[in-house]
Amino acid sequence: MKDIFNFAPGPALLPEKVMIKAQKEFLNWRELGLSVMEVSHRSKDFLELAESTEVNFRELLGVPDNYKILFLQGGATLQFAAVPLNLAKQNSSADYLITGSWGKKSMKEAELFLDVNVVATSEHTGYTTVPDFKDWHLSNDSAYFHYTPNETIAGVEIDDLPDNINVPVVADMSSTILSKPIDISRYGLIYAGAQKNIGPSGLTIVIVREDLILNPSKFTPSVINYKVMSENNSMWNTPPTFAWYMAGLVLEWLKEEGGLNSIGLLNLKKSKKVYDLIDSSQFYISKVDKRYRSRTNIPFILFDPSLDSIFLKESAELGLVNLKGHRSVGGMRASIYNAMPEIGVDKLIDFMKFFENKYG
Amino acid sequence: MKDIFNFAPGPALLPEKVMIKAQKEFLNWRELGLSVMEVSHRSKDFLELAESTEVNFRELLGVPDNYKILFLQGGATLQFAAVPLNLAKQNSSADYLITGSWGKKSMKEAELFLDVNVVATSEHTGYTTVPDFKDWHLSNDSAYFHYTPNETIAGVEIDDLPDNINVPVVADMSSTILSKPIDISRYGLIYAGAQKNIGPSGLTIVIVREDLILNPSKFTPSVINYKVMSENNSMWNTPPTFAWYMAGLVLEWLKEEGGLNSIGLLNLKKSKKVYDLIDSSQFYISKVDKRYRSRTNIPFILFDPSLDSIFLKESAELGLVNLKGHRSVGGMRASIYNAMPEIGVDKLIDFMKFFENKYG
């Protein structure tokens, strides 16, 4: 079997060691003679798994004791609704910063449930930058401030926030969670679909400061009611047990790899290699403001778009797959999550150099 | 590895052939060099899987063309909210028949969104029977009639409905879907969590008549908005791809086994064996009205409850596991889904006879 390096934006590749372990114990987990997916979520064995997964999340991300970690379903997109339903007080509004397609989607969904104030948007730039702090219009009475620290489609990443946000900060971290250390205490709530850095699709993580979950709207379905889910250890109903198990294996792998400091440095190194090549070339172009380039999703275009299909064909032949850019942006996109080994990036760069020499 | 027969109510066991196939191609699906869980849900390969899974659902269940099949997340419990949000007209009420704990839970959730009329309840009997049709109080102006054809905890199953229900019938079929042929055209909507007869937990199936999904409440989160999901082939957001894949394998297995007529007869035979033993014994007792005994979940108590723990210990030693009854009912429960082979039931019966001879 040929080595495949999968640059898909998500569902993304998972660490090879994790996949091999999961395959090995697929039919016989913990010597029970059963698959983990055939075991009750309320069994002693699964509860131990659930507990250790939470402990590892807390340790890796440095989650303070006054934050709950919830294991939910429905993807980040269901959280687009859950956040206003749980956090908005009656008749309140919320602030949304829009730096990409996902931020805009989250805002559109929130508008079903409350009034939205757009703090600033970079839509007119094609989402290639972040509006200057001085142009942000924060409101005085919003229930929370929402943003998307990393936008996977246009490839924009925000590291800092201004100091004058005086309401709980809510972040859709689907594509950055576990990619580097973060200060959880800076946030009121973060959420993430699992299918990039956590595990397979079908699991959603919510980390929320416990004082924020006390007054959900009465129209909140119980399954996305943070208070109900928190009181029931994310088991108000049957959770997605196999995805939860896979997330547990990924977290153990991350600890073995040295945790978030270590993986953060590696992610920086991997992305820098690609950007350095792009910047040294007249053939590959990045449209994104250098101050806000994503370490995770690197969109780039070829100087001659008529070569796009040849680039995709020849790269795929070498096992470098899923490099096609999002249809709204065109060109290519290399998504480089935690599970992408450095050698995959090196092979991509070698191919990009080779391709430029051949066609440039 | 010892043969294990898992009588858990769900997440339940999966067909052995399915598990072996899934393990074999876990790292390399369709010779892509990737796991199915590492593949984009919008890739050609996954879309083919999604399509064939739907085709097999339609074929096995005989789903008419004017019904949509949706592949969702959040379990049946999220559907408890989705049903009223999608189906209730403004200021309308809905009829709920309560024949067990799950029906009551679904009603409680619906009350968040509309007025509920309880058609009838068997709660005063400990949910051991179904109220007579003549005692049902159907309302004239309800948006729909909701019931739970099989209650997993007390073990009550309803086959027929009265003829005078003039509104769309909605059924939580989590524990009976695919267990026998049904006439879909009798229903407006059926829904089911996957973790009994379909696949692993984390996937929820909704089959809905397309004229019913046109006017969701404006407060419906998009992820549970049947109209949005239908228009996007259940891919408004990233679906639980691995669970979907497993469901596809289960449906192929069901077709190989002869489809729902065949599996329905086998399920009847398997459950009859257990009930015959119970009825011929003074040692084992079923509390459920014989007219409404579940073919899927068979609760029974021992004449002497002090033997419960010994029964559970000795059965587990023989590989007959997860026979403990729900805490609200006590005693034992044998959940016999499609994937339980007849030999598992035979071993259970042999053990029950042996145990009665030893301790009775």
Chai-1 contact restraints between the chains, C-beta under 6 A:
chainA,res_idxA,chainB,res_idxB,connection_type,confidence,min_distance_angstrom,max_distance_angstrom,comment,restraint_id
A,M1,B,N28,contact,1.0,0.0,6.0,A-B,restraint_1
A,M1,B,G33,contact,1.0,0.0,6.0,A-B,restraint_2
A,K2,B,G33,contact,1.0,0.0,6.0,A-B,restraint_3
A,I4,B,G33,contact,1.0,0.0,6.0,A-B,restraint_4
A,I4,B,L34,contact,1.0,0.0,6.0,A-B,restraint_5
A,N6,B,L34,contact,1.0,0.0,6.0,A-B,restraint_6
A,N6,B,E38,contact,1.0,0.0,6.0,A-B,restraint_7
A,A8,B,S40,contact,1.0,0.0,6.0,A-B,restraint_8
A,P11,B,T241,contact,1.0,0.0,6.0,A-B,restraint_9
A,L13,B,E38,contact,1.0,0.0,6.0,A-B,restraint_10
A,M19,B,L27,contact,1.0,0.0,6.0,A-B,restraint_11
A,Q23,B,F26,contact,1.0,0.0,6.0,A-B,restraint_12
A,Q23,B,L27,contact,1.0,0.0,6.0,A-B,restraint_13
A,F26,B,Q23,contact,1.0,0.0,6.0,A-B,restraint_14
A,L27,B,M19,contact,1.0,0.0,6.0,A-B,restraint_15
A,L27,B,Q23,contact,1.0,0.0,6.0,A-B,restraint_16
A,N28,B,M1,contact,1.0,0.0,6.0,A-B,restraint_17
A,G33,B,M1,contact,1.0,0.0,6.0,A-B,restraint_18
A,G33,B,K2,contact,1.0,0.0,6.0,A-B,restraint_19
A,G33,B,I4,contact,1.0,0.0,6.0,A-B,restraint_20
A,L34,B,I4,contact,1.0,0.0,6.0,A-B,restraint_21
A,L34,B,N6,contact,1.0,0.0,6.0,A-B,restraint_22
A,M37,B,P200,contact,1.0,0.0,6.0,A-B,restraint_23
A,E38,B,N6,contact,1.0,0.0,6.0,A-B,restraint_24
A,E38,B,L13,contact,1.0,0.0,6.0,A-B,restraint_25
A,S40,B,A8,contact,1.0,0.0,6.0,A-B,restraint_26
A,Q73,B,Q73,contact,1.0,0.0,6.0,A-B,restraint_27
A,Q73,B,G74,contact,1.0,0.0,6.0,A-B,restraint_28
A,G74,B,Q73,contact,1.0,0.0,6.0,A-B,restraint_29
A,G74,B,G74,contact,1.0,0.0,6.0,A-B,restraint_30
A,G74,B,V223,contact,1.0,0.0,6.0,A-B,restraint_31
A,G75,B,N237,contact,1.0,0.0,6.0,A-B,restraint_32
A,G75,B,T238,contact,1.0,0.0,6.0,A-B,restraint_33
A,T77,B,V223,contact,1.0,0.0,6.0,A-B,restraint_34
A,T77,B,N237,contact,1.0,0.0,6.0,A-B,restraint_35
A,L78,B,P221,contact,1.0,0.0,6.0,A-B,restraint_36
A,L78,B,V223,contact,1.0,0.0,6.0,A-B,restraint_37
A,A81,B,P221,contact,1.0,0.0,6.0,A-B,restraint_38
A,E109,B,S222,contact,1.0,0.0,6.0,A-B,restraint_39
A,Q195,B,T238,contact,1.0,0.0,6.0,A-B,restraint_40
A,P200,B,M37,contact,1.0,0.0,6.0,A-B,restraint_41
A,P200,B,F242,contact,1.0,0.0,6.0,A-B,restraint_42
A,S201,B,T238,contact,1.0,0.0,6.0,A-B,restraint_43
A,S201,B,P240,contact,1.0,0.0,6.0,A-B,restraint_44
A,S201,B,T241,contact,1.0,0.0,6.0,A-B,restraint_45
A,G202,B,G202,contact,1.0,0.0,6.0,A-B,restraint_46
A,G202,B,P240,contact,1.0,0.0,6.0,A-B,restraint_47
A,G202,B,A243,contact,1.0,0.0,6.0,A-B,restraint_48
A,F219,B,F219,contact,1.0,0.0,6.0,A-B,restraint_49
A,P221,B,L78,contact,1.0,0.0,6.0,A-B,restraint_50
A,P221,B,A81,contact,1.0,0.0,6.0,A-B,restraint_51
A,S222,B,E109,contact,1.0,0.0,6.0,A-B,restraint_52
A,V223,B,G74,contact,1.0,0.0,6.0,A-B,restraint_53
A,V223,B,T77,contact,1.0,0.0,6.0,A-B,restraint_54
A,V223,B,L78,contact,1.0,0.0,6.0,A-B,restraint_55
A,N237,B,G75,contact,1.0,0.0,6.0,A-B,restraint_56
A,N237,B,T77,contact,1.0,0.0,6.0,A-B,restraint_57
A,T238,B,G75,contact,1.0,0.0,6.0,A-B,restraint_58
A,T238,B,Q195,contact,1.0,0.0,6.0,A-B,restraint_59
A,T238,B,S201,contact,1.0,0.0,6.0,A-B,restraint_60
A,P240,B,S201,contact,1.0,0.0,6.0,A-B,restraint_61
A,P240,B,G202,contact,1.0,0.0,6.0,A-B,restraint_62
A,T241,B,P11,contact,1.0,0.0,6.0,A-B,restraint_63
A,T241,B,S201,contact,1.0,0.0,6.0,A-B,restraint_64
A,F242,B,P200,contact,1.0,0.0,6.0,A-B,restraint_65
A,A243,B,G202,contact,1.0,0.0,6.0,A-B,restraint_66
